[in-house]
Amino acid sequence: MNPFEMVAIIVVAVMVASVLRARYGYRRGRNRHGIGDASPEEQAETIRLREEVKDLKERLKVLERITVEKENSLAKEIESLRDR
């Protein structure tokens, strides 16, 4: 097979793939939420889950802050007991 035939075959394959992609509605881009052409129920579920993850991250930050504060106060208490 000569190089020109190989190039022709590659061009035809790319064209067929493009037609199939257009036929079945595949899109590269996504909307502002990062979800493609999902059904409205799937989009709503995705948005709800993202909000839930955001809330859980915020709660985790609060718990980490409380834990660090307790460690500091516990260390201070231990030092005050040693000073007695």
JOBELTA-V93884 format. One record per residue. SS is DSSP state (~ for helix, > for strand, _ for the rest). PSI is psi in degrees with one decimal (999 if undefined). OMEGA is omega in radians with two decimals (999 if undefined). Layout:
BEGIN
ss:SS psi:PSI omega:OMEGA
ss:SS psi:PSI omega:OMEGA
END
This chain:
BEGIN
ss:_ psi:127.0 omega:-3.11
ss:_ psi:166.1 omega:-3.07
ss:~ psi:-31.9 omega:-3.13
ss:~ psi:-37.7 omega:3.09
ss:~ psi:-39.4 omega:3.13
ss:~ psi:-43.2 omega:3.12
ss:~ psi:-41.9 omega:3.14
ss:~ psi:-41.4 omega:3.13
ss:~ psi:-41.3 omega:3.13
ss:~ psi:-42.1 omega:3.13
ss:~ psi:-44.3 omega:3.13
ss:~ psi:-41.0 omega:3.13
ss:~ psi:-42.0 omega:3.12
ss:~ psi:-40.1 omega:3.13
ss:~ psi:-44.0 omega:3.12
ss:~ psi:-43.0 omega:3.13
ss:~ psi:-39.6 omega:3.12
ss:~ psi:-41.8 omega:3.12
ss:~ psi:-43.4 omega:3.13
ss:~ psi:-40.8 omega:3.12
ss:~ psi:-43.2 omega:3.13
ss:~ psi:-38.4 omega:-3.12
ss:~ psi:-40.8 omega:-3.06
ss:_ psi:7.6 omega:2.95
ss:_ psi:24.3 omega:3.10
ss:_ psi:131.7 omega:3.11
ss:_ psi:145.0 omega:3.10
ss:_ psi:-42.1 omega:-3.04
ss:_ psi:164.5 omega:3.08
ss:_ psi:163.6 omega:3.11
ss:_ psi:-173.2 omega:-2.99
ss:_ psi:-19.4 omega:3.12
ss:_ psi:-0.9 omega:3.13
ss:_ psi:13.1 omega:3.12
ss:_ psi:143.8 omega:-3.06
ss:_ psi:-138.3 omega:-3.10
ss:_ psi:57.6 omega:3.12
ss:_ psi:163.7 omega:3.10
ss:_ psi:160.5 omega:3.14
ss:~ psi:-33.9 omega:3.12
ss:~ psi:-42.3 omega:3.13
ss:~ psi:-38.3 omega:3.10
ss:~ psi:-43.7 omega:3.13
ss:~ psi:-41.1 omega:3.12
ss:~ psi:-41.5 omega:3.12
ss:~ psi:-44.7 omega:3.13
ss:~ psi:-41.7 omega:3.13
ss:~ psi:-43.1 omega:-3.14
ss:~ psi:-36.3 omega:3.09
ss:~ psi:-40.1 omega:3.09
ss:~ psi:-40.3 omega:3.13
ss:~ psi:-41.3 omega:3.10
ss:~ psi:-41.4 omega:3.12
ss:~ psi:-44.0 omega:3.12
ss:~ psi:-41.0 omega:3.14
ss:~ psi:-36.6 omega:3.08
ss:~ psi:-40.4 omega:3.12
ss:~ psi:-42.9 omega:3.10
ss:~ psi:-38.2 omega:3.12
ss:~ psi:-40.6 omega:3.09
ss:~ psi:-42.7 omega:3.13
ss:~ psi:-44.5 omega:3.13
ss:~ psi:-39.3 omega:3.10
ss:~ psi:-40.9 omega:3.13
ss:~ psi:-43.0 omega:3.12
ss:~ psi:-42.4 omega:-3.14
ss:~ psi:-43.9 omega:-3.14
ss:~ psi:-40.9 omega:3.12
ss:~ psi:-41.1 omega:3.12
ss:~ psi:-40.5 omega:3.12
ss:~ psi:-42.6 omega:-3.14
ss:~ psi:-43.9 omega:-3.13
ss:~ psi:-36.1 omega:3.11
ss:~ psi:-41.0 omega:3.10
ss:~ psi:-39.7 omega:3.10
ss:~ psi:-41.8 omega:3.13
ss:~ psi:-41.7 omega:3.14
ss:~ psi:-42.6 omega:3.11
ss:~ psi:-38.8 omega:3.12
ss:~ psi:-33.2 omega:3.10
ss:~ psi:-33.4 omega:3.11
ss:~ psi:-33.0 omega:-3.11
ss:_ psi:-15.3 omega:-3.11
ss:_ psi:999 omega:999
END
